[in-house]
Amino acid sequence: QVRLVESGGGLVQPGGSLKLSCRSSEIDFSGFTVSWHRQAPGKERELVAIMSALSSSGVRTDYAASVKGRFAMSRELPKNIVYLQMNSLEPEDTAVYYCRAERTVATYWGQGTQVTVSS
């Protein structure tokens, strides 16, 4: 069974920062499109950031308009970890954040990590 494990969530004040991590022991993120999503209470899950199939030759990363310039997605291939650095956090960023890894024949989700932005 494939597991994606997110970590790094927590409570932070507005304007603060958090760095989320996504790990898997069962799959190699190389060759997958990996993305971060979030779901706030009462709202649908939305895409936050997406990184094209990871390879040593380069990747393409895109962001939702609401987080562009504040969030940055990166990866550390030797450790098979994908990150989401979140800066200048706002109360509207409060949500459960999920990692997803996808390729043609399979899609995997993590269990989510809670991010709460509040003073």
NUVO-489725 format. One record per residue: z, x, y of N, C-alpha, C in turn; residue number from 1; residue in one letter. Coordinates in nm, 3 decimals, padded with zeros to 5 digits. Layout:
(site (Z, X, Y), (Z, X, Y), (Z, X, Y), NUM, 'A'),
...
This chain:
(site (00.000, 00.085, -00.119), (00.000, 00.000, 00.000), (00.000, 00.088, 00.124), 1, 'Q'),
(site (-00.089, 00.054, 00.217), (-00.101, 00.133, 00.339), (00.000, 00.083, 00.443), 2, 'V'),
(site (00.073, 00.176, 00.502), (00.167, 00.142, 00.606), (00.137, 00.222, 00.731), 3, 'R'),
(site (00.137, 00.152, 00.845), (00.134, 00.219, 00.974), (00.272, 00.198, 01.035), 4, 'L'),
(site (00.332, 00.304, 01.084), (00.467, 00.295, 01.136), (00.468, 00.334, 01.282), 5, 'V'),
(site (00.504, 00.238, 01.367), (00.516, 00.264, 01.509), (00.660, 00.302, 01.542), 6, 'E'),
(site (00.678, 00.381, 01.645), (00.811, 00.415, 01.694), (00.801, 00.450, 01.841), 7, 'S'),
(site (00.916, 00.459, 01.907), (00.920, 00.500, 02.046), (00.945, 00.388, 02.145), 8, 'G'),
(site (00.952, 00.265, 02.097), (00.980, 00.155, 02.188), (01.125, 00.157, 02.235), 9, 'G'),
(site (01.154, 00.070, 02.330), (01.290, 00.062, 02.381), (01.295, -00.011, 02.511), 10, 'G'),
(site (01.410, 00.002, 02.577), (01.434, -00.061, 02.707), (01.416, 00.045, 02.816), 11, 'L'),
(site (01.338, 00.012, 02.916), (01.313, 00.106, 03.025), (01.309, 00.028, 03.156), 12, 'V'),
(site (01.346, 00.094, 03.264), (01.342, 00.030, 03.395), (01.200, 00.030, 03.449), 13, 'Q'),
(site (01.169, -00.063, 03.538), (01.037, -00.062, 03.601), (01.009, 00.073, 03.666), 14, 'P'),
(site (00.886, 00.119, 03.647), (00.848, 00.251, 03.696), (00.872, 00.362, 03.597), 15, 'G'),
(site (00.940, 00.333, 03.489), (00.970, 00.434, 03.389), (00.855, 00.458, 03.292), 16, 'G'),
(site (00.883, 00.543, 03.193), (00.781, 00.582, 03.096), (00.835, 00.573, 02.953), 17, 'S'),
(site (00.745, 00.550, 02.862), (00.774, 00.556, 02.719), (00.653, 00.613, 02.649), 18, 'L'),
(site (00.677, 00.677, 02.534), (00.567, 00.728, 02.453), (00.581, 00.671, 02.313), 19, 'K'),
(site (00.484, 00.590, 02.274), (00.483, 00.532, 02.141), (00.406, 00.622, 02.044), 20, 'L'),
(site (00.449, 00.619, 01.919), (00.382, 00.695, 01.814), (00.343, 00.602, 01.700), 21, 'S'),
(site (00.236, 00.636, 01.634), (00.189, 00.561, 01.516), (00.156, 00.663, 01.407), 22, 'C'),
(site (00.219, 00.646, 01.293), (00.202, 00.739, 01.181), (00.162, 00.665, 01.054), 23, 'R'),
(site (00.096, 00.736, 00.964), (00.069, 00.681, 00.832), (00.072, 00.794, 00.730), 24, 'S'),
(site (00.134, 00.767, 00.618), (00.134, 00.863, 00.508), (00.024, 00.833, 00.407), 25, 'S'),
(site (-00.034, 00.712, 00.418), (-00.129, 00.667, 00.317), (-00.274, 00.685, 00.356), 26, 'E'),
(site (-00.304, 00.685, 00.487), (-00.442, 00.703, 00.530), (-00.450, 00.818, 00.629), 27, 'I'),
(site (-00.568, 00.873, 00.640), (-00.599, 00.978, 00.736), (-00.670, 00.913, 00.853), 28, 'D'),
(site (-00.612, 00.926, 00.973), (-00.671, 00.858, 01.089), (-00.811, 00.908, 01.122), 29, 'F'),
(site (-00.845, 01.024, 01.075), (-00.982, 01.072, 01.093), (-01.078, 00.975, 01.026), 30, 'S'),
(site (-01.176, 00.930, 01.101), (-01.272, 00.836, 01.044), (-01.238, 00.691, 01.071), 31, 'G'),
(site (-01.121, 00.665, 01.126), (-01.082, 00.529, 01.162), (-01.093, 00.509, 01.312), 32, 'F'),
(site (-01.121, 00.387, 01.353), (-01.101, 00.347, 01.491), (-00.956, 00.300, 01.503), 33, 'T'),
(site (-00.880, 00.363, 01.590), (-00.738, 00.332, 01.603), (-00.714, 00.269, 01.740), 34, 'V'),
(site (-00.633, 00.168, 01.743), (-00.609, 00.097, 01.868), (-00.464, 00.055, 01.879), 35, 'S'),
(site (-00.424, 00.032, 02.001), (-00.293, -00.024, 02.032), (-00.313, -00.165, 02.089), 36, 'W'),
(site (-00.229, -00.255, 02.043), (-00.230, -00.392, 02.087), (-00.089, -00.431, 02.127), 37, 'H'),
(site (-00.077, -00.540, 02.201), (00.056, -00.588, 02.234), (00.057, -00.740, 02.236), 38, 'R'),
(site (00.176, -00.793, 02.211), (00.192, -00.937, 02.214), (00.323, -00.971, 02.283), 39, 'Q'),
(site (00.312, -01.040, 02.395), (00.428, -01.084, 02.469), (00.468, -01.222, 02.419), 40, 'A'),
(site (00.594, -01.261, 02.439), (00.640, -01.394, 02.394), (00.553, -01.504, 02.451), 41, 'P'),
(site (00.506, -01.591, 02.364), (00.426, -01.704, 02.408), (00.283, -01.673, 02.442), 42, 'G'),
(site (00.242, -01.549, 02.420), (00.105, -01.510, 02.452), (00.033, -01.458, 02.328), 43, 'K'),
(site (-00.099, -01.454, 02.337), (-00.178, -01.401, 02.228), (-00.173, -01.248, 02.228), 44, 'E'),
(site (-00.197, -01.191, 02.111), (-00.203, -01.046, 02.100), (-00.327, -00.997, 02.175), 45, 'R'),
(site (-00.309, -00.889, 02.251), (-00.420, -00.836, 02.329), (-00.438, -00.688, 02.304), 46, 'E'),
(site (-00.562, -00.644, 02.320), (-00.595, -00.504, 02.306), (-00.548, -00.427, 02.429), 47, 'L'),
(site (-00.484, -00.314, 02.407), (-00.436, -00.229, 02.517), (-00.522, -00.104, 02.530), 48, 'V'),
(site (-00.546, -00.038, 02.419), (-00.624, 00.086, 02.421), (-00.689, 00.106, 02.286), 49, 'A'),
(site (-00.807, 00.166, 02.287), (-00.879, 00.186, 02.161), (-00.947, 00.322, 02.162), 50, 'I'),
(site (-00.937, 00.390, 02.048), (-00.997, 00.522, 02.032), (-01.095, 00.516, 01.916), 51, 'M'),
(site (-01.218, 00.558, 01.940), (-01.321, 00.550, 01.837), (-01.285, 00.639, 01.720), 52, 'S'),
(site (-01.362, 00.628, 01.612), (-01.336, 00.702, 01.489), (-01.303, 00.847, 01.522), 53, 'A'),
(site (-01.187, 00.887, 01.478), (-01.137, 01.017, 01.513), (-01.208, 01.126, 01.436), 54, 'L'),
(site (-01.251, 01.227, 01.505), (-01.313, 01.341, 01.439), (-01.289, 01.464, 01.524), 55, 'S'),
(site (-01.317, 01.577, 01.469), (-01.296, 01.700, 01.543), (-01.398, 01.718, 01.654), 56, 'S'),
(site (-01.506, 01.641, 01.650), (-01.612, 01.659, 01.750), (-01.588, 01.579, 01.876), 57, 'S'),
(site (-01.488, 01.495, 01.878), (-01.460, 01.421, 02.000), (-01.440, 01.274, 01.975), 58, 'G'),
(site (-01.382, 01.207, 02.072), (-01.355, 01.065, 02.060), (-01.385, 00.997, 02.191), 59, 'V'),
(site (-01.393, 00.864, 02.186), (-01.407, 00.781, 02.305), (-01.286, 00.691, 02.312), 60, 'R'),
(site (-01.226, 00.683, 02.428), (-01.108, 00.601, 02.446), (-01.132, 00.502, 02.559), 61, 'T'),
(site (-01.097, 00.377, 02.538), (-01.111, 00.274, 02.639), (-00.978, 00.200, 02.655), 62, 'D'),
(site (-00.958, 00.144, 02.773), (-00.831, 00.079, 02.806), (-00.853, -00.058, 02.866), 63, 'Y'),
(site (-00.755, -00.144, 02.845), (-00.756, -00.272, 02.914), (-00.739, -00.247, 03.063), 64, 'A'),
(site (-00.798, -00.334, 03.143), (-00.793, -00.315, 03.288), (-00.649, -00.312, 03.339), 65, 'A'),
(site (-00.563, -00.388, 03.275), (-00.425, -00.399, 03.321), (-00.344, -00.271, 03.303), 66, 'S'),
(site (-00.392, -00.180, 03.218), (-00.315, -00.057, 03.191), (-00.391, 00.069, 03.230), 67, 'V'),
(site (-00.517, 00.056, 03.267), (-00.599, 00.172, 03.300), (-00.534, 00.251, 03.414), 68, 'K'),
(site (-00.525, 00.381, 03.396), (-00.462, 00.466, 03.495), (-00.313, 00.482, 03.475), 69, 'G'),
(site (-00.253, 00.398, 03.392), (-00.108, 00.409, 03.365), (-00.080, 00.450, 03.222), 70, 'R'),
(site (-00.165, 00.408, 03.129), (-00.145, 00.437, 02.986), (-00.250, 00.540, 02.942), 71, 'F'),
(site (-00.212, 00.623, 02.846), (-00.305, 00.720, 02.791), (-00.284, 00.729, 02.640), 72, 'A'),
(site (-00.394, 00.717, 02.568), (-00.391, 00.724, 02.422), (-00.438, 00.862, 02.379), 73, 'M'),
(site (-00.369, 00.920, 02.283), (-00.407, 01.052, 02.234), (-00.377, 01.060, 02.085), 74, 'S'),
(site (-00.421, 01.170, 02.026), (-00.392, 01.186, 01.884), (-00.360, 01.331, 01.853), 75, 'R'),
(site (-00.286, 01.351, 01.747), (-00.252, 01.483, 01.695), (-00.294, 01.483, 01.548), 76, 'E'),
(site (-00.419, 01.523, 01.525), (-00.476, 01.508, 01.392), (-00.403, 01.585, 01.282), 77, 'L'),
(site (-00.362, 01.709, 01.307), (-00.296, 01.779, 01.197), (-00.173, 01.706, 01.146), 78, 'P'),
(site (-00.104, 01.634, 01.237), (00.015, 01.560, 01.196), (-00.018, 01.415, 01.166), 79, 'K'),
(site (-00.145, 01.376, 01.188), (-00.188, 01.238, 01.161), (-00.104, 01.139, 01.241), 80, 'N'),
(site (-00.093, 01.163, 01.371), (-00.017, 01.077, 01.461), (-00.106, 01.035, 01.578), 81, 'I'),
(site (-00.095, 00.911, 01.617), (-00.162, 00.860, 01.737), (-00.054, 00.817, 01.834), 82, 'V'),
(site (-00.074, 00.849, 01.961), (00.025, 00.822, 02.064), (-00.027, 00.724, 02.169), 83, 'Y'),
(site (00.065, 00.659, 02.235), (00.035, 00.582, 02.354), (00.140, 00.620, 02.458), 84, 'L'),
(site (00.099, 00.698, 02.556), (00.186, 00.734, 02.667), (00.176, 00.625, 02.772), 85, 'Q'),
(site (00.291, 00.568, 02.807), (00.294, 00.457, 02.902), (00.375, 00.499, 03.023), 86, 'M'),
(site (00.311, 00.503, 03.138), (00.376, 00.541, 03.262), (00.375, 00.424, 03.360), 87, 'N'),
(site (00.457, 00.435, 03.463), (00.464, 00.332, 03.567), (00.475, 00.192, 03.505), 88, 'S'),
(site (00.567, 00.180, 03.412), (00.581, 00.054, 03.340), (00.627, -00.058, 03.431), 89, 'L'),
(site (00.576, -00.176, 03.402), (00.605, -00.296, 03.480), (00.666, -00.400, 03.387), 90, 'E'),
(site (00.742, -00.495, 03.443), (00.798, -00.602, 03.358), (00.691, -00.673, 03.277), 91, 'P'),
(site (00.570, -00.682, 03.330), (00.461, -00.748, 03.259), (00.415, -00.673, 03.136), 92, 'E'),
(site (00.459, -00.550, 03.121), (00.426, -00.470, 03.002), (00.519, -00.500, 02.885), 93, 'D'),
(site (00.620, -00.582, 02.909), (00.714, -00.617, 02.802), (00.641, -00.691, 02.691), 94, 'T'),
(site (00.652, -00.638, 02.570), (00.582, -00.696, 02.455), (00.619, -00.617, 02.330), 95, 'A'),
(site (00.576, -00.670, 02.216), (00.577, -00.592, 02.094), (00.443, -00.520, 02.086), 96, 'V'),
(site (00.448, -00.390, 02.064), (00.327, -00.308, 02.060), (00.295, -00.273, 01.915), 97, 'Y'),
(site (00.168, -00.293, 01.880), (00.121, -00.272, 01.744), (00.012, -00.166, 01.740), 98, 'Y'),
(site (00.013, -00.090, 01.635), (-00.093, 00.006, 01.607), (-00.186, -00.056, 01.502), 99, 'C'),
(site (-00.316, -00.032, 01.517), (-00.414, -00.080, 01.419), (-00.511, 00.032, 01.387), 100, 'R'),
(site (-00.544, 00.044, 01.260), (-00.646, 00.139, 01.214), (-00.754, 00.059, 01.140), 101, 'A'),
(site (-00.879, 00.082, 01.177), (-00.987, -00.001, 01.125), (-01.109, 00.084, 01.092), 102, 'E'),
(site (-01.171, 00.052, 00.981), (-01.305, 00.100, 00.955), (-01.380, -00.010, 00.882), 103, 'R'),
(site (-01.497, 00.013, 00.839), (-01.587, -00.092, 00.793), (-01.523, -00.185, 00.690), 104, 'T'),
(site (-01.452, -00.129, 00.596), (-01.405, -00.211, 00.484), (-01.256, -00.239, 00.487), 105, 'V'),
(site (-01.187, -00.195, 00.588), (-01.042, -00.215, 00.587), (-00.984, -00.215, 00.728), 106, 'A'),
(site (-00.881, -00.295, 00.746), (-00.805, -00.299, 00.871), (-00.657, -00.298, 00.837), 107, 'T'),
(site (-00.582, -00.211, 00.903), (-00.439, -00.199, 00.877), (-00.362, -00.214, 01.008), 108, 'Y'),
(site (-00.249, -00.282, 01.001), (-00.162, -00.303, 01.116), (-00.023, -00.245, 01.087), 109, 'W'),
(site (00.041, -00.201, 01.192), (00.181, -00.163, 01.183), (00.269, -00.285, 01.204), 110, 'G'),
(site (00.399, -00.262, 01.193), (00.495, -00.372, 01.204), (00.534, -00.400, 01.349), 111, 'Q'),
(site (00.498, -00.309, 01.438), (00.526, -00.328, 01.580), (00.654, -00.262, 01.627), 112, 'G'),
(site (00.656, -00.230, 01.755), (00.776, -00.175, 01.818), (00.794, -00.244, 01.952), 113, 'T'),
(site (00.917, -00.284, 01.982), (00.946, -00.362, 02.102), (00.956, -00.271, 02.224), 114, 'Q'),
(site (00.887, -00.310, 02.329), (00.898, -00.245, 02.459), (00.947, -00.348, 02.559), 115, 'V'),
(site (01.058, -00.319, 02.625), (01.114, -00.409, 02.723), (01.129, -00.335, 02.855), 116, 'T'),
(site (01.067, -00.389, 02.958), (01.073, -00.329, 03.091), (01.155, -00.422, 03.180), 117, 'V'),
(site (01.273, -00.376, 03.216), (01.363, -00.461, 03.292), (01.465, -00.376, 03.366), 118, 'S'),
(site (01.507, -00.426, 03.481), (01.612, -00.357, 03.556), (01.747, -00.417, 03.522), 119, 'S'),
